[in-house]
Every structure is written in C-alpha cells, then in structure tokens.
C-alpha cells in the first residue's frame, strides 16, 4: 500500500477560482487507478507513481474541452502539486486526506 492510497479532497486554484475535487486512489506498483468527483462530473483516472509523486491526465468538456495534466506529491496526509490547464497555463493544487 502506497502513501497515496485513500480518499482525498483536492483544491485546484484555477484562474476562474478554486475548484474542489474528491478523489479515491489505489496504487499498484508504479501505476494507480482512481475516481474523481467534481462539479464538472465524475471520471475514472489512471496514471503513474514514482516514489511519492503521482502523474496523470484527464480530459474535461466544461467550461471548454481541454486536457488537464496533473503532477502531485504526497507527504503523509497532504498533497501538493500543479495542474497544466492546456493553453491557460498552470494552476497549483493542494489536497488533504479525508
């Protein structure tokens, strides 16, 4: 079991304001699977694990279609990282275990 396994509340500080996402994460070696729930809908996610860092991509359709690229580092019950918002630059993320 990885330190990242479990349920998380993640806040992404986008140019359009803070967006909250809940995520459940299950790691398996150097990969993980999970599910996210947000006001923009639910989606399945999968990505890679390198040490205490998770990397994944997800596509959204609201407020406009784009691919979000996440890099998050887990330390105990906290998560910090960055989201690349397509052509809109980057947004910091922070998370807490719930």
Secondary structure, 3 states (H helix, E strand, C coil): CCCCCEEEEEEEEECCEEEEEEEEEEEECCEEEEEEEECCEEEEEEEEEECCEEEEEEEECCCCCEEEEEEEEEECCEEEEEEEEHHHCEEEEEEEEC
